[in-house]
Amino acid sequence: MAAKTLMIQGCTSDAGKSALVTGICRVLYRRGKRVAPFKPQNMALNSAVTVDGGEIGRAQAVQAQACNLEPHTDMNPVLLKPNTDIGAQVIVHGRAIGNMDASRYHEFKPQLLDSVLASFGRLKAAHEYVVVEGAGSPAEINLRDRDIANMGFAEAADCPVLLIADIDRGGVFAHLVGTLALLSEAERKRVKGFVINRFRGDIALLQAGLDWLEQHTGTPVLGVLPYLQDLHLEAEDGLGKLAFPARSANKLRVIVPLLPRISNHTDFDALRLHPEVSLHFIKSGESIPAADLIVLPGSKSVRADLAWLRANGWVEAIQRHLRYGGKIIGICGGFQMLGNKLHDPLGIEGEAGSSSGLGLLEMETELKPVKQLKRVGGTLALADAPVTGYEIHAGVSSGPALNHPAVHLDGCNDGALSPDGQVLGTYLHGLFDVGEACTALLRWAGLETDCDHDYAALRERGIDQMADAVGEYLDWEKLERFFS
């Protein structure tokens, strides 16, 4: 029997679609159901490597964790990774098929529908429930033609829809009513209920609005989810809603340049939530403060982001930082920036050519057309502490710096550690996620106190926290009737 299905669409981006799908998945898993997440099309620079050796959006990997499943490429068959303001790398079933600008991709979308439906069909055949997440908003009427992410998918898959809106933004009733007004009559009939997200205050003061909304639209409100102050779920993309601790002289000071094409910023969640770390992303035009550790993050356009670093004064700041004994870590694209040269002869990430690196490690990197996608484990070279994570990169690095690796992985070495011990580079995403490795790296960077920081437990706690709220505040009797 094919799985029962329900799709979550949002009035806006960041309305809470990913979190709601995560919560529903965990509630169903707790009830002993075989459940899987699905997102037909995702646009995100935070991604994860799957059990079948592909690449999907980070949110679907979190949702898979909520279902106690390994992430699989069928959970997100189309992933777009922006590399310019109008273009992106297109990834289908976990593999990059090329770069497209927005217009070309819009023309190409109908050819992807079969791939999307094939993945959806395999998930339905293997599970009792599939919880589907839309992208952006179904009210983006400029994108309705050839849509495969929202109502276009729902119609092709004959899937019922819940609509979620974020009351914390303001105008929640306008969001819901306006979204319905911009849908076709057939699409409106697919919307079986509303969920209001991030409410804080006295629910009694909201009740009159909820009654009006149901009467005006004929659509039930299935629940009002509270604002969960300390909720941590790995972000799908933007950094806008992340909260950072106040700067403190008693904590290890870590700064990260907020690159225009920063990728996999979830690498820093373990540091952001660490009680002994003060982590700050530094935007364009902001002064670069003194720090104990500078971390250069991953990038979807390394040469362009390297030019941004130079234009924003980071080269001089890094040189000054090293003179005063500070430490530097480069992860993936940030690791490539640490070398002498970066070559992109095929124009994989932009205009073909070469750029001078920061010259802090004796190596060069060339971007290749085949991306490296691996889940890996091993130990840190500097402390023999265990690490696990994944690699997602197109570059191949070479040079004498690699003779002094930063990480010993299963069957090979990775990265480099400079002879003076101040600069460390690696392709390993998730470098700080394992407690022992995080402790060792922070001690290397100057943290004098050890702290038992279990980031894996924090991730699991966030999933459970969302599931607890979904289980308590949604009308599950109605919700389960809407699955079809």
C-alpha positions in Angstrom: 0.0 0.0 0.0 1.4 3.4 -1.0 2.2 5.8 1.9 -0.2 8.5 3.1 1.0 12.0 2.2 0.6 15.5 3.4 2.4 18.6 2.1 3.4 21.7 4.2 3.5 24.9 2.3 4.3 28.4 3.7 3.0 31.9 3.1 6.6 33.1 3.1 10.1 31.8 3.2 11.1 30.9 6.8 7.5 30.6 7.9 8.4 27.3 9.7 7.9 24.7 7.0 11.1 22.8 7.7 10.6 22.8 11.4 6.9 21.7 11.1 7.8 18.8 8.8 10.6 17.8 11.3 8.1 17.9 14.2 5.4 15.9 12.4 8.0 13.3 11.2 9.3 12.8 14.8 5.7 12.5 16.2 4.9 9.8 13.6 8.1 8.0 14.3 7.4 8.0 18.0 4.0 6.4 17.2 5.8 3.6 15.5 5.1 4.7 11.9 7.5 4.3 9.0 7.8 7.9 7.9 10.1 9.8 5.5 10.5 13.5 4.6 10.4 14.8 1.0 11.2 18.2 -0.6 10.8 18.2 -4.4 13.0 21.3 -5.0 15.3 23.1 -2.5 17.4 26.2 -2.8 20.1 26.1 -0.1 23.9 26.4 0.4 23.7 24.2 3.4 23.8 20.6 2.2 24.5 17.1 3.5 26.0 14.0 2.0 23.6 11.1 1.7 24.0 7.4 2.4 23.9 6.8 -1.4 26.7 9.2 -2.0 24.8 12.2 -3.2 23.9 15.7 -1.9 20.7 17.1 -0.5 19.5 20.1 1.4 20.5 20.2 5.1 16.9 20.5 6.3 16.0 17.1 4.7 19.0 15.5 6.5 17.6 16.8 9.8 14.1 15.6 8.9 15.6 12.2 8.1 17.2 12.2 11.6 13.7 12.9 13.0 12.5 9.7 11.2 15.5 7.7 12.4 16.6 7.3 8.7 19.8 7.9 6.9 19.4 10.8 4.5 18.9 9.7 0.9 18.9 11.6 -2.4 15.2 10.7 -3.0 14.3 13.0 -0.1 15.4 16.0 -2.1 15.7 15.2 -5.8 16.4 18.7 -7.0 18.8 21.0 -5.1 19.8 24.5 -6.3 23.0 26.0 -4.9 23.2 29.7 -5.8 26.6 30.8 -7.1 25.6 34.3 -8.4 22.6 36.6 -7.8 20.9 35.1 -10.9 22.3 31.6 -11.2 22.8 28.4 -9.4 24.4 25.0 -9.6 21.6 22.4 -10.4 21.8 19.1 -8.5 19.5 16.3 -9.5 19.3 13.0 -7.5 22.4 14.2 -5.6 24.7 15.0 -8.6 25.5 18.3 -10.2 24.3 18.6 -13.8 25.6 22.1 -14.4 25.1 25.8 -13.8 22.0 27.7 -15.0 20.7 31.2 -14.7 17.2 31.7 -13.4 15.6 32.0 -16.9 17.2 28.9 -18.2 16.3 26.9 -15.1 12.7 28.1 -15.4 12.6 26.7 -18.9 14.2 23.5 -17.7 11.9 22.7 -14.8 9.3 20.6 -16.7 12.1 18.1 -17.6 12.7 17.7 -13.8 9.2 16.7 -12.9 9.7 13.1 -13.8 12.8 12.9 -11.6 10.8 14.5 -8.7 7.9 12.1 -9.1 10.2 9.1 -9.4 11.8 9.9 -6.1 8.5 10.6 -4.5 7.1 7.3 -5.8 10.0 5.3 -4.3 9.5 6.9 -0.9 5.8 6.2 -1.0 6.4 2.6 -1.8 8.8 2.1 1.1 7.0 4.0 3.9 3.6 4.4 5.6 3.8 8.2 5.6 5.6 10.8 3.5 5.6 14.4 4.8 6.4 16.9 2.0 7.9 20.3 2.3 7.2 23.1 -0.2 9.7 25.9 -1.1 9.2 29.6 -0.6 5.5 30.3 -1.1 2.8 29.0 -3.5 1.6 32.7 -3.9 4.7 33.5 -6.0 2.6 33.9 -9.1 5.6 34.8 -11.2 6.9 31.2 -10.6 3.5 29.4 -10.9 4.1 28.4 -14.5 6.0 25.1 -14.5 6.2 25.0 -10.8 7.6 21.8 -9.3 8.1 23.0 -5.7 4.6 23.9 -4.4 1.2 23.6 -5.9 2.6 22.3 -9.2 4.0 19.3 -7.3 0.8 19.0 -5.2 -1.3 18.8 -8.3 1.0 16.3 -10.1 1.1 14.1 -7.0 -2.5 14.7 -5.9 -1.4 15.8 -2.5 -3.3 17.6 0.3 -1.7 20.8 1.7 -1.4 22.5 5.1 -0.5 26.2 5.0 1.8 27.6 7.7 2.3 31.3 8.5 4.7 33.1 10.9 2.8 35.4 13.3 6.1 36.8 14.6 6.5 38.7 11.3 3.2 40.5 11.8 0.2 40.4 9.4 -0.5 36.7 9.8 -4.1 36.9 8.7 -3.2 38.9 5.6 -0.6 36.3 4.8 -3.0 33.4 5.0 -6.0 35.1 3.3 -3.8 36.8 0.7 -2.0 33.5 -0.2 -5.4 31.7 -0.6 -6.6 34.6 -2.8 -3.7 34.1 -5.2 -4.3 30.4 -5.7 -6.6 29.0 -8.3 -9.9 27.4 -7.2 -8.5 23.9 -7.6 -5.4 24.8 -5.5 -7.5 26.4 -2.8 -9.4 23.1 -2.4 -6.1 21.4 -1.7 -5.5 23.6 1.4 -7.0 21.5 4.2 -5.9 23.6 7.1 -3.8 26.4 8.6 -1.0 26.4 11.2 0.1 29.6 12.8 3.7 29.6 14.0 5.8 31.4 16.6 3.0 32.9 18.7 3.9 34.5 22.0 1.3 36.0 24.3 -2.2 35.3 25.5 -3.9 32.9 23.1 -7.3 34.2 24.2 -6.5 37.5 22.5 -5.9 35.7 19.2 -9.1 33.6 19.3 -11.4 36.2 17.7 -9.0 36.4 14.8 -8.9 32.6 14.5 -12.7 32.4 14.5 -12.9 35.1 11.8 -10.3 33.3 9.7 -12.1 30.0 9.7 -15.4 31.6 8.9 -14.0 33.8 6.2 -12.1 31.0 4.4 -14.0 27.9 5.4 -10.6 26.4 6.3 -9.8 25.1 9.9 -6.9 26.3 12.0 -5.2 23.1 13.1 -3.2 24.8 15.8 -1.1 27.7 17.0 2.6 26.8 17.7 4.3 28.8 20.4 7.5 30.7 19.9 10.2 28.3 21.1 12.9 30.6 22.5 15.7 28.1 22.7 14.9 25.9 19.7 17.9 24.7 17.7 17.3 23.0 14.4 20.1 23.3 11.8 19.2 26.1 9.4 18.4 25.5 5.8 20.2 28.6 4.7 20.2 32.2 5.9 21.8 33.5 9.0 19.3 36.2 9.7 17.4 34.7 12.7 20.4 33.2 14.5 21.0 34.6 17.9 24.6 35.2 19.1 25.9 35.7 22.7 27.2 39.0 23.8 30.9 39.5 23.4 32.7 38.4 26.5 36.4 38.7 27.5 36.0 35.4 29.5 35.1 33.4 26.4 37.2 32.3 23.4 36.6 34.9 20.7 35.9 33.3 17.3 35.1 35.4 14.2 34.0 34.3 10.8 33.7 36.4 7.7 30.2 36.4 6.3 31.1 35.6 2.8 28.6 36.5 0.1 28.4 32.8 -1.0 29.0 31.2 2.4 28.1 27.5 2.3 27.4 25.0 5.1 27.4 27.6 7.9 26.0 24.8 10.1 29.6 24.0 10.6 29.6 26.7 13.2 26.5 25.7 15.1 28.5 23.7 17.6 30.6 26.8 18.3 27.7 29.2 18.4 26.0 27.1 21.1 29.2 26.4 23.0 29.1 27.9 26.5 32.8 28.9 26.5 32.8 30.5 23.0 31.8 33.9 21.7 31.2 33.5 17.9 30.5 36.3 15.6 30.0 36.6 11.8 31.5 39.8 10.4 29.6 41.4 7.6 30.8 43.6 4.8 31.7 47.0 6.0 32.0 46.0 9.7 35.2 46.5 11.6 37.2 43.3 12.2 37.6 42.8 15.9 40.5 41.1 17.7 40.0 37.4 18.1 41.6 34.2 19.3 40.5 32.2 16.3 39.5 33.2 12.7 37.6 30.6 10.8 37.3 30.9 7.0 34.1 29.0 6.0 33.1 27.1 2.9 32.1 29.0 -0.2 30.1 28.2 -3.3 32.3 30.7 -5.3 35.7 30.6 -3.7 37.6 33.0 -6.0 34.8 35.6 -5.8 34.6 35.3 -2.1 38.4 35.5 -1.9 38.2 38.8 -3.7 35.5 39.9 -1.2 37.9 39.1 1.6 40.6 41.3 0.1 38.2 44.2 -0.6 36.9 44.1 3.0 40.4 44.2 4.7 40.6 40.6 5.8 44.1 40.0 4.4 45.6 42.7 6.6 43.5 41.6 9.6 44.6 38.0 9.2 48.3 39.0 8.9 47.9 41.1 12.1 46.1 38.3 13.8 48.9 35.8 13.1 51.6 38.3 14.3 49.9 38.4 17.7 49.8 34.6 17.9 46.2 34.0 16.8 45.0 30.8 15.1 43.3 30.3 11.8 41.2 27.4 10.5 40.0 27.1 6.9 37.1 24.7 6.1 36.6 23.5 2.5 36.6 26.7 0.4 38.2 28.5 3.3 41.0 25.8 3.2 41.5 26.4 -0.5 41.9 30.2 0.2 44.8 29.5 2.5 47.0 28.2 -0.3 49.1 30.0 -2.9 46.9 29.7 -5.9 43.3 28.8 -6.8 42.7 27.7 -10.4 39.3 27.4 -12.1 40.2 26.7 -15.7 36.8 25.4 -16.7 34.8 28.2 -15.1 33.1 25.8 -12.7 32.3 28.5 -10.1 32.3 31.6 -12.3 34.6 33.2 -14.8 37.5 30.9 -15.8 40.9 31.9 -14.5 43.2 31.8 -11.5 43.5 33.8 -8.3 46.3 34.2 -5.8 45.5 32.7 -2.4 46.4 34.0 1.0 49.8 32.2 0.9 49.5 30.7 4.4 49.9 27.1 3.2 52.3 25.7 0.6 49.7 24.3 -1.8 47.5 25.1 -4.8 44.0 24.0 -5.7 42.3 23.3 -9.0 38.6 23.0 -9.4 37.5 19.9 -11.2 34.1 19.1 -12.9 33.4 16.1 -10.7 32.5 17.0 -7.1 33.8 15.0 -4.2 30.9 13.7 -2.0 31.9 11.6 1.0 30.9 10.9 4.5 34.1 10.3 6.5 35.5 9.7 9.9 38.9 9.7 11.6 41.1 11.6 14.1 42.6 15.0 14.4 46.4 15.0 13.8 47.0 17.5 16.6 45.2 15.6 19.4 44.2 12.2 18.2 40.6 13.2 18.9 37.8 11.5 16.9 36.1 13.4 14.1 33.2 12.6 11.8 31.7 14.6 9.0 31.4 14.9 5.2 33.2 16.4 2.2 31.5 18.4 -0.5 34.0 20.1 -2.9 35.0 20.4 -6.5 38.6 21.4 -5.7 41.7 19.1 -5.7 44.6 20.5 -3.6 48.2 19.6 -4.0 51.5 20.7 -2.5 54.1 20.1 0.3 51.7 21.5 2.9 49.6 18.3 2.6 52.6 16.3 3.9 51.5 17.6 7.3 47.8 16.7 7.4 45.3 18.2 9.8 43.1 15.1 9.9 43.8 11.3 9.5 40.7 9.9 7.9 39.9 6.3 7.2 42.4 5.2 4.6 43.8 8.7 3.8 44.9 12.0 5.2 43.2 15.4 4.8 44.1 19.0 5.0 47.2 20.6 6.3 48.7 22.1 9.5 51.3 24.8 9.1 54.9 24.2 10.4 54.4 26.9 13.1 51.1 25.4 14.2 49.1 28.5 13.7 47.1 27.6 10.5 44.9 24.6 10.0 43.0 23.7 6.9 40.6 20.8 6.0 37.9 19.7 3.6 36.0 18.2 6.5 32.6 19.7 7.2 31.3 19.0 10.8 34.8 19.6 12.2 33.5 20.8 15.5 30.5 18.5 15.9 32.2 15.7 17.9 32.9 16.9 21.5 36.4 15.6 21.8 37.5 17.2 18.5 35.8 20.5 19.4 37.5 20.5 22.8 40.9 19.8 21.3 40.6 22.5 18.6 39.4 25.1 21.1 42.3 24.2 23.4 44.7 24.6 20.5 43.1 28.0 19.8 43.6 29.2 23.4 40.7 28.1 25.5 42.0 27.3 28.9 39.0 25.5 30.4 37.5 22.3 29.1 33.8 21.9 28.8 31.7 18.9 28.1 29.7 20.2 25.1 27.6 17.5 23.5 26.4 19.1 20.2 24.9 15.8 18.9 22.6 15.7 22.0 21.6 19.4 21.4 20.6 18.5 17.8 18.5 15.6 19.0 17.0 17.8 21.8 15.9 20.4 19.2 14.0 17.7 17.1 12.3 16.5 20.2 11.4 20.0 21.4 9.7 20.7 18.0 7.9 17.3 18.1 6.7 18.0 21.6 5.2 21.3 20.5 3.6 19.8 17.4 2.2 17.0 19.4 0.7 19.3 22.0 -0.6 22.3 20.0 -1.9 20.7 16.8 -5.2 19.0 16.4 -3.9 15.5 15.5 -7.4 14.0 15.1 -8.0 16.4 12.2 -4.4 16.3 11.0 -4.4 12.6 10.5 -7.6 12.7 8.5 -6.0 15.1 6.0 -3.2 12.6 5.1 -4.2 10.9 1.8 
